[in-house]
């Protein structure tokens, strides 16, 4: 109940980023990990929550060990633009993770969508296609604090797409503090994100 795990028994928020390569979901239960191993041949997991003290984390790590899955921890926040170093670690994990891989955060709505978008950009995809991963279909609320993740992608699209790769922009032109300070959330979406869903 504390970690909203009971909701994820009903809504796993599974999505295909690239068939046979990369998938996304909310924090998987042990049963969901086993099913993904059987159904898509899952080999690794990229945990966007980082190590937590929740029961969900302990159970999924134990199951990953039993299934022979490798876990890569890259902690992201859904309420502020990631630091440059964090984006570099995310890119490294997306590259290093044995495929097929699963991206997950708590609900699979914000951080999983952002990491999926980054993967698309790293593969040479367009920002418009990357932004499609940040959708209401997966529960992403762009007018909440999590919209700052959209703002990162939109900034890259506006100032650098077509002139430099996403990682080159992160290294030379990305200003996470300015993006976070310039983004304003609120209203009903902000209330749902912060008070009802208690997104991290």
C-alpha positions as CSV (number, residue, x, y, z in Angstrom):
1,X,0.0,0.0,0.0
2,X,2.8,2.4,0.9
3,X,4.5,2.0,-2.5
4,X,1.2,1.7,-4.5
5,X,2.3,-1.8,-5.4
6,X,-1.3,-3.0,-5.2
7,X,-2.2,-0.8,-8.1
8,X,0.6,-2.3,-10.2
9,X,-1.0,-5.7,-9.8
10,X,-3.9,-4.4,-11.9
11,X,-2.1,-1.9,-14.2
12,X,1.5,-2.9,-15.1
13,X,1.8,-0.1,-17.7
14,X,3.7,-2.3,-20.1
15,X,5.0,-0.7,-23.3
16,X,7.2,-1.7,-26.3
17,X,9.8,0.9,-27.1
18,X,11.7,-1.2,-29.7
19,X,10.4,-4.7,-30.3
20,X,12.8,-7.3,-29.1
21,X,15.2,-4.7,-27.7
22,X,13.6,-2.4,-25.1
23,X,10.4,-2.4,-23.1
24,X,9.0,-0.2,-20.3
25,X,6.7,-0.6,-17.4
26,X,5.9,0.3,-13.8
27,X,7.9,-1.3,-11.0
28,X,7.5,-5.0,-11.9
29,X,6.3,-7.6,-9.4
30,X,8.3,-10.9,-9.3
31,X,5.6,-12.5,-11.4
32,X,5.7,-9.8,-14.0
33,X,9.5,-10.2,-14.3
34,X,9.1,-13.9,-14.7
35,X,6.5,-13.4,-17.4
36,X,8.7,-10.9,-19.2
37,X,11.6,-13.4,-19.1
38,X,9.4,-16.1,-20.7
39,X,7.5,-13.9,-23.2
40,X,10.3,-11.6,-24.6
41,X,13.5,-13.2,-23.3
42,X,14.3,-10.4,-20.9
43,X,18.0,-10.2,-20.0
44,X,18.4,-7.0,-18.0
45,X,16.5,-4.3,-16.1
46,X,17.2,-0.6,-15.8
47,X,15.8,0.6,-12.5
48,X,15.1,4.4,-12.7
49,X,14.1,4.6,-9.1
50,X,17.6,3.6,-7.8
51,X,17.9,1.4,-4.8
52,X,15.0,2.0,-2.4
53,X,13.9,0.6,0.9
54,X,10.6,-0.5,-0.4
55,X,9.4,-4.1,-0.4
56,X,8.8,-3.8,-4.2
57,X,12.5,-3.1,-4.7
58,X,13.6,-6.0,-2.5
59,X,11.2,-8.5,-4.1
60,X,12.1,-7.5,-7.7
61,X,15.9,-7.7,-7.0
62,X,15.5,-11.1,-5.5
63,X,13.5,-12.3,-8.4
64,X,16.0,-10.8,-10.9
65,X,18.8,-12.8,-9.2
66,X,16.7,-16.0,-9.5
67,X,16.1,-15.3,-13.2
68,X,19.6,-14.3,-14.0
69,X,18.7,-10.8,-14.9
70,X,21.2,-7.9,-14.5
71,X,20.0,-4.7,-12.8
72,X,21.4,-1.3,-13.7
73,X,20.4,1.5,-11.2
74,X,20.1,5.0,-12.6
75,X,18.0,7.1,-10.2
76,X,16.0,9.9,-11.8
77,X,13.5,12.4,-10.4
78,X,10.2,13.0,-12.2
79,X,10.2,16.6,-10.9
80,X,13.4,18.2,-12.1
81,X,15.7,18.1,-15.1
82,X,18.4,15.4,-14.7
83,X,22.0,16.5,-14.1
84,X,24.5,16.1,-16.9
85,X,26.2,13.3,-15.0
86,X,22.9,11.5,-14.5
87,X,22.1,11.6,-18.3
88,X,25.6,10.3,-19.0
89,X,25.0,7.4,-16.6
90,X,21.6,6.7,-18.2
91,X,23.2,6.7,-21.7
92,X,25.8,4.3,-20.4
93,X,23.2,2.0,-18.9
94,X,21.1,2.0,-22.1
95,X,24.2,1.0,-24.0
96,X,25.5,-1.6,-21.6
97,X,22.3,-3.3,-20.7
98,X,22.0,-6.7,-22.3
99,X,19.0,-6.8,-24.6
100,X,16.1,-7.3,-24.4
101,X,16.0,-4.8,-21.5
102,X,13.2,-3.4,-19.4
103,X,13.1,0.2,-18.2
104,X,11.0,0.8,-15.1
105,X,10.3,3.5,-12.6
106,X,7.5,3.5,-10.0
107,X,4.4,3.8,-12.3
108,X,6.0,3.6,-15.7
109,X,4.6,7.0,-16.6
110,X,7.3,9.7,-16.4
111,X,10.9,8.5,-15.9
112,X,10.4,5.3,-17.9
113,X,9.0,7.4,-20.7
114,X,11.9,9.9,-20.5
115,X,14.5,7.1,-20.5
116,X,12.7,5.5,-23.5
117,X,12.8,8.9,-25.3
118,X,16.5,9.2,-24.6
119,X,17.1,5.7,-26.0
120,X,15.3,6.8,-29.2
121,X,17.5,9.9,-29.5
122,X,20.7,7.9,-28.8
123,X,19.7,5.6,-31.7
124,X,19.5,8.6,-34.0
125,X,15.7,9.0,-33.8
126,X,13.8,12.3,-34.1
127,X,12.8,14.3,-31.0
128,X,9.2,14.2,-32.2
129,X,9.3,10.4,-32.0
130,X,11.1,10.5,-28.6
131,X,8.4,12.8,-27.2
132,X,5.7,10.3,-28.2
133,X,7.0,8.2,-25.3
134,X,5.9,10.9,-22.9
135,X,2.2,10.3,-23.3
136,X,-1.1,10.3,-21.4
137,X,-1.6,6.7,-22.6
138,X,1.1,5.7,-20.0
139,X,-0.2,8.1,-17.4
140,X,2.2,11.0,-18.0
141,X,0.8,14.4,-17.0
142,X,2.7,17.1,-18.9
143,X,1.3,19.9,-16.9
144,X,2.5,18.4,-13.6
145,X,6.0,18.7,-12.3
146,X,6.9,15.7,-14.5
147,X,6.5,18.0,-17.5
148,X,10.0,19.3,-16.8
149,X,11.2,16.0,-18.5
150,X,9.3,17.0,-21.7
151,X,11.0,20.4,-21.4
152,X,14.4,18.8,-21.6
153,X,13.5,17.0,-24.9
154,X,11.7,20.1,-26.3
155,X,14.8,22.3,-25.5
156,X,17.0,19.8,-27.4
157,X,14.6,19.8,-30.3
158,X,14.5,23.6,-30.4
159,X,18.1,24.4,-30.2
160,X,20.2,21.5,-31.3
161,X,18.4,18.8,-33.2
162,X,19.9,18.3,-36.6
163,X,23.1,20.1,-35.6
164,X,24.4,17.8,-32.9
165,X,23.6,14.6,-31.2
166,X,21.7,14.5,-28.0
167,X,24.8,13.5,-26.0
168,X,26.9,16.2,-27.5
169,X,24.2,18.7,-26.6
170,X,24.1,17.4,-23.0
171,X,27.9,17.8,-22.8
172,X,28.0,21.3,-24.3
173,X,24.7,23.2,-24.2
174,X,22.4,21.5,-21.6
175,X,21.5,23.6,-18.6
176,X,19.4,21.5,-16.2
177,X,19.1,24.2,-13.6
178,X,17.7,26.7,-16.1
179,X,15.2,24.2,-17.5
180,X,14.0,23.3,-14.1
181,X,13.7,26.9,-13.0
182,X,11.9,27.9,-16.2
183,X,9.3,25.2,-16.0
184,X,6.1,25.9,-14.0
185,X,3.5,23.2,-13.1
186,X,0.3,23.4,-11.1
187,X,-3.4,23.0,-11.3
188,X,-5.2,19.7,-11.2
189,X,-2.3,17.8,-12.9
190,X,0.1,19.0,-10.3
191,X,-2.2,17.9,-7.5
192,X,-2.8,14.5,-9.0
193,X,1.0,14.0,-9.6
194,X,2.1,15.1,-6.2
195,X,-0.7,14.3,-3.8
196,X,-2.7,11.5,-5.3
197,X,-0.1,9.4,-7.2
198,X,2.8,10.7,-5.1
199,X,5.2,10.4,-8.0
200,X,8.9,10.4,-7.1
